[in-house]
Amino acid sequence: MNCQEALSLLYDIIDHEASEIDVHEVDEHLSRCRDCSGIYRIERSIAKIILARFANPDPIPHLAKLRATVLCQLDEIDAEDC
């Protein structure tokens, strides 16, 4: 697996939407590639921060608006897939 292939699967892996085979292959690549490994750590950290902020039951008003906007856009994307 090359860097482009690994990076194209990172978000699926972070979102737990990748197959076990893809996860295994990307893990192997990340163990050998310092650049991709660094990108993965950064993207995973950002995803964790976003999830933590959205999980807050009493969000800051501007975060509540952002959350509503993101959820609305996700609903639109899901509707396109139907």
VOTORLUM-993235 format. One line per field, with one value per residue: residue in one letter; x, y, z of N, C-alpha, C in turn. Coordinates in steps of 0.1 Angstrom, whole numbers, plus 5000, padded with zeros to 4 digits. Example, Ala and Ser with C-alpha at 12.3 -4.5 7.8 and 13.67 -1.06 7.14 Angstrom:
res c(A;S)
nc1 c(5132;5128)
nc2 c(4943;4978)
nc3 c(5078;5071)
cac1 c(5123;5137)
cac2 c(4955;4989)
cac3 c(5078;5071)
cc1 c(5132;5129)
cc2 c(4967;5000)
cc3 c(5078;5079)
END
This chain:
res c(M;N;C;Q;E;A;L;S;L;L;Y;D;I;I;D;H;E;A;S;E;I;D;V;H;E;V;D;E;H;L;S;R;C;R;D;C;S;G;I;Y;R;I;E;R;S;I;A;K;I;I;L;A;R;F;A;N;P;D;P;I;P;H;L;A;K;L;R;A;T;V;L;C;Q;L;D;E;I;D;A;E;D;C)
nc1 c(5009;5006;5013;4993;4971;4968;4962;4939;4921;4921;4901;4879;4888;4892;4865;4855;4845;4858;4868;4880;4902;4912;4918;4939;4958;4964;4973;4996;5010;5012;5029;5053;5056;5065;5055;5028;5018;5021;5002;4979;4977;4973;4948;4931;4932;4920;4894;4886;4885;4865;4843;4842;4835;4809;4796;4791;4766;4756;4761;4782;4767;4775;4787;4766;4751;4769;4770;4743;4743;4762;4750;4727;4738;4749;4726;4716;4735;4731;4705;4710;4722;4703)
nc2 c(4988;5022;5057;5074;5057;5048;5072;5079;5062;5069;5085;5069;5049;5063;5070;5045;5030;5015;4985;4954;4944;4966;4982;4967;4967;4995;5000;4985;5000;5025;5018;5017;5041;5073;5098;5095;5083;5104;5122;5107;5106;5133;5138;5120;5130;5155;5146;5133;5155;5170;5152;5151;5177;5179;5160;5171;5178;5204;5225;5252;5282;5289;5266;5249;5258;5253;5225;5219;5227;5211;5185;5188;5191;5166;5150;5158;5148;5121;5118;5121;5097;5079)
nc3 c(5000;4992;5001;4992;4989;5015;5029;5017;5029;5056;5069;5068;5084;5109;5114;5118;5097;5078;5062;5079;5066;5052;5073;5085;5065;5063;5088;5088;5068;5082;5103;5090;5077;5085;5079;5070;5094;5112;5101;5104;5132;5139;5125;5138;5164;5160;5152;5176;5194;5182;5185;5212;5219;5207;5221;5246;5269;5274;5254;5243;5230;5202;5194;5195;5174;5153;5155;5148;5122;5110;5114;5099;5073;5071;5071;5047;5030;5035;5025;4998;4992;4990)
cac1 c(5000;5013;5008;4980;4960;4966;4956;4925;4913;4922;4888;4870;4893;4888;4851;4851;4837;4867;4868;4891;4913;4917;4924;4951;4968;4968;4981;5010;5017;5015;5040;5065;5057;5064;5047;5014;5015;5018;4989;4968;4976;4966;4934;4924;4931;4909;4881;4883;4881;4851;4833;4841;4827;4795;4790;4788;4751;4753;4771;4783;4758;4780;4790;4753;4748;4778;4765;4731;4746;4769;4740;4718;4745;4750;4713;4715;4744;4725;4694;4715;4726;4691)
cac2 c(5000;5034;5067;5079;5047;5048;5085;5079;5054;5074;5090;5057;5042;5071;5069;5031;5026;5007;4970;4949;4942;4980;4987;4960;4972;5008;4999;4981;5012;5035;5013;5019;5055;5083;5110;5091;5081;5118;5128;5100;5110;5146;5137;5112;5139;5164;5139;5131;5168;5174;5144;5155;5190;5176;5152;5180;5180;5218;5231;5267;5285;5289;5252;5243;5262;5245;5211;5218;5229;5198;5174;5191;5187;5151;5145;5161;5138;5108;5118;5119;5083;5070)
cac3 c(5000;4991;5009;4986;4992;5030;5033;5012;5038;5070;5075;5070;5096;5120;5116;5120;5085;5069;5064;5087;5057;5049;5086;5087;5055;5066;5100;5083;5062;5092;5111;5082;5071;5096;5074;5071;5108;5118;5096;5111;5146;5139;5121;5148;5175;5156;5153;5190;5199;5177;5191;5227;5220;5203;5232;5257;5269;5276;5246;5241;5219;5189;5191;5193;5160;5144;5156;5141;5108;5106;5114;5088;5061;5071;5067;5032;5023;5036;5016;4984;4990;4989)
cc1 c(5009;5007;4994;4969;4957;4958;4942;4915;4913;4909;4878;4875;4889;4874;4846;4842;4845;4866;4880;4904;4920;4924;4938;4962;4973;4976;4995;5017;5021;5027;5053;5067;5054;5055;5032;5009;5013;5005;4978;4966;4969;4952;4926;4922;4920;4895;4877;4878;4867;4841;4831;4832;4812;4788;4786;4773;4747;4763;4771;4774;4763;4784;4776;4748;4756;4773;4752;4734;4753;4759;4731;4725;4747;4737;4711;4723;4737;4713;4698;4718;4714;4686)
cc2 c(5012;5045;5072;5070;5047;5061;5086;5071;5059;5078;5079;5049;5050;5070;5055;5026;5018;4993;4966;4948;4956;4985;4980;4965;4986;5008;4995;4993;5022;5031;5016;5034;5066;5094;5106;5089;5094;5124;5120;5104;5124;5145;5130;5122;5150;5158;5137;5144;5172;5165;5147;5168;5187;5168;5159;5182;5195;5226;5247;5271;5284;5274;5245;5246;5254;5230;5209;5219;5216;5187;5176;5187;5172;5145;5147;5151;5124;5107;5116;5105;5074;5070)
cc3 c(5000;5000;5005;4990;5007;5034;5028;5021;5053;5076;5077;5082;5109;5124;5118;5109;5075;5072;5073;5078;5054;5062;5088;5077;5058;5079;5097;5077;5072;5101;5103;5078;5082;5092;5076;5086;5115;5114;5103;5125;5148;5136;5132;5160;5172;5157;5168;5197;5195;5183;5206;5228;5217;5214;5244;5258;5271;5268;5246;5229;5205;5185;5188;5178;5150;5144;5147;5126;5102;5104;5102;5075;5060;5067;5052;5025;5023;5026;5001;4981;4987;4975)
END
